[in-house]
């Protein structure tokens, strides 16, 4: 059972003050989430929402719940193959198909967004990543270099293009916020993550380098969020994703951060509560990145030897 608190603010009537009331309503099955207007009056662009598994999808929903008005953008193919049109209708958000590797397409996204939303942009989410090598199951020591170029262009350089276009068009308000989604494989080797690790490393470097210039000249914030492994359509292509999810869940004191929880974090980064946070790679992983070994992982590790123990409980190595 969930309990919803409804706060009725106090007001004055004929010099009589009516105190604040707190009403509790018992509900079952579902909890109604009401926003706090953290983004009230703000305009945003969300890149990369494909379907309701996408982090970008969750971010778009939360941004609107918090009072923002937004536009959505994804590739023409993704728009046809995904369900972004449904999100567009649900949120009353204009959908602008665009190839994020194309400067002219990005210029059009910012132009149409400012026209549709009635002014400069306050926040942008870059949730774009794809590796042809991963899709084709090419291992890291047998990469196709043309595919590697595509991986870097789509997953990292598109972020630079996005920032450069926005800056040249003066499309983002002072203390606006640009966030890109990253992953811990940018710093540490993760089996199966392949050339996407290189792309994420570049993505985070772009956030620092461009963040310095954009902050100095226009007070625009640029950050990356290093999210827990998350079961999205894009993530499903990573080798042994189920094993990775289970391992990080066992290792993290708070467990994996979900797509919805990542959306909450993005909203905070878009808000005025983080006006002086920039050029950071922000870890949103339940504590995983600070761990070396957890009890739950050690327990599972020990279980893996049970079939190789002798009658005295000693491990048989050979």
Secondary structure, DSSP 4 states (H G I P E B T S, - for coil): -EEEEEEE--EEETTEEEPPEEEEEEE-S--------TTTT-EEEEE---STT-HHHHHHHHHHHTT-EEEEE--HHHHHHS-HHHHHHHHT-EE----TT-HHHHHHHHHHHHHHHTS-EEEEEE-----HHHHTT--GGG--HHHHHHHHIIIIIHHHHHHHHHHHTT-EEEEEEEEEEE-GGGTS--TT-TTHHHHHHHHHHHHHHHHHHHHHHH--EEEEEEEPP---TTGGGSTTHHHHHHHHHHH-TT-PPPHHHHHHHHHHHHSGGGTT--S-EEEESTTGGG-S--HHHHHHHHHTTGGGB-TTS-B---
